[in-house]
């Protein structure tokens, strides 16, 4: 039990100690609004060292109007561009930044490996991307408000409009990346895609999986890396609808996600390297398995976008479980498959 504090930080002489709840396991990622409120109110052990982060793509809060219109009290703003390259070129391909760059951005907000980081934002895949980047780098306790700001407001909790900034920290607390095993390069994806025990799992819509469209306006060719298997997950390139409840923003639990995979060509005993177009959607199933204690998981970061950058890369078009699949290379693929 921790003592209730007065406004000057000292415990009143005759006040019964407030009850502190049991901490959630560090690898529990998806949490509800009541948990976040308890952390803010000092009712959790996590209350001693936490930061709440509103995550979106623009680089600054000034370019993300919803933050100024109302956010969870005390929350700061951080950009997804603080964990991934935004150039979309042959060098970056929207992959994770170097771990040292992610670390330095995190330190600028006061985030170290020991900080309890609670994330929320308008895009559940984007928030998943941020969470994955922090875990890869070495933050030991990363959580996501499941349902985002809508869940917070539905619980009847107040918002604030004051801009908050973190207090920079100097020492992250460990060498980075602490978990390189959670990241699969394009070289490893190519080398392992058809090896025993390894599954390159596409978290893309059916029309992307079958090569009918790339799903993106800036990708003019469609297909999948040769050897990939389908993990479903999305209805379009902009959602993970199969992995969410009917509201489209609340991520299903482990049982709900694994139900989606019934009949898929992989098991949880395989090493599962998830990927999508550029690395956002793939992080959602990664995080669901991560919080269940699985370590035989990773994200093939480059996705279909980086695969397209080498004409010699092997490709499958169509379902490999059928006779209609075509095996070819990137250079031989027809163009005109971008989303209009």
Residue, then its C-alpha position, 0 to 999 in steps of 0.5 A: x500500500x502507498x500513502x495518499x499524498x497531499x498537494x505538496x507530496x507528503x502523506x497526511x498524518x491521519x489518512x488511511x493508506x490507499x489500496x494499490x492494485x496488483x501490477x499487470x504483467x509487463x508483456x500484457x499489451x492491450x489494456x482497457x480505459x479503467x486500467x489507464x485511469x488507475x495508473x493516472x490516479x496512482x492506484x497501480x505500481x505502474x503509477x510510479x514511472x509511466x508516460x502516456x503517448x498519443x501516437x499519430x503520423x504527423x511529426x509534431x502535435x501542431x500538425x495533428x489537430x485531434x491532440x489539441x482538441x482533446x487528449x487523455x490528461x497528461x498524455x504527450x504526443x509522439x510521431x510514428x516517424x520517430x520509429x520508422x523511416x518516412x522516405x519510402x526509398x530504397x534505403x528506408x522503404x518505411x522500415x524501422x529506423x536504426x535502434x539508436x535513432x528510436x532510442x534518442x527520440x524516446x529519450x527526448x520524451x523521457x522514455x527509458x527501458x524501465x518506463x511504463x509506456x501507454x500508447x493510444x491513437x487513431x490508427x490501431x496499426x499505427x499504434x501497433x507499429x509504435x509499440x513494436x518499435x519500442x519493444x524491439x528497441x528495449x522498452x520492457x513494459x509497453x501497453x496500448x489502450x485498446x479501443x483508443x480515445x473512443x474507449x476512454x470517452x465511452x468510459x466517461x473520463x475527461x479530456x484535456x487540451x493542454x499540451x504536455x511534453x516529457x522530461x528528457x532522459x539521458x540514459x536509456x538503460x541498456x544497449x539497443x536493440x534489446x530484441x533484434x530477434x523480433x525483426x526480420x530483414x528482407x535477406x532473412x525473409x528470402x533465405x528462410x521463406x521456404x525452410x522447415x519451421x519458418x513461415x512468412x505470414x502475409x497479413x493482407x487483404x484477400x485481393x492483395x494476397x491473390x495479386x489482384x491489386x497491390x493495395x497501395x497507390x504507390x505500388x504498381x505491381x501485385x503479388x506476394x513473396x514466393x513461399x509466403x502463407x496467408x494469415x488473413x487479418x485485413x479487408x483492405x490495406x488500411x485495416x486489420x478488420x479480421x483481428x478487431x471486434x465489430x467496432x473496428x478499433x478494439x483488438x480481439x484477444x488471443x482466442x479471437x485472433x487465433x480463430x481467424x487462423x483456423x485452416x491457415x498453413x501455419x501453426x503457433x509452433x512455427x517461427x512466424x514472421x508477419x508482414x504486410x505492405x509496409x509494416x503496420x498491419x503485421x504488428x497487430x498479430x505480433x503484439x497479440x502473440x507477444x503478450x501471450x508469451x510467444x518469442x518465436x515471432x518477428x516482423x518482416x519489416x520491408x513487406x511487399x514494398x521492399x520486395x518490389x525494389x529488386x526485379x530478381x526477387x521471386x514472387x507468387x501470384x495467386x493462392x499457392x495451395x491451388x493449381x492457378x498460382x503463378x511463380x515469377x519474379x518482380x521484374x516480370x510482373x505486369x504493372x497497373x495493379x496500384x489501388x486507384 
